[in-house]
Amino acid sequence: MKKSKKLKQESDSPLETLRIDRTELNQDQFAMKCGIPRATYQRWITGKTEARLTLSQVKKLCLELSIKDVQELPDNF
């Protein structure tokens, strides 16, 4: 018997919630594809530091999350 797809995780971080809801990537894969160091991504989603993305990172992040318009990003992003 095949195992069912594992349950989606929950997070207080809007960025982490988007990653979980819109991709099949784990945190490491997502951070790497977006050009964000893993440790930096971890600090962002835990609230230890505020995310300050470069334009290149924003573009990659939107691509990975299938976001076509910046208006789709949550206000508390």
Secondary structure, 3 states (H helix, E strand, C coil): CCCCCCCCCCCCCHHHHHHHHHCCCCHHHHHHHCCCCHHHHHHHHHCCCCCCCCHHHHHHHHHHCCCCCHHHCCCCC
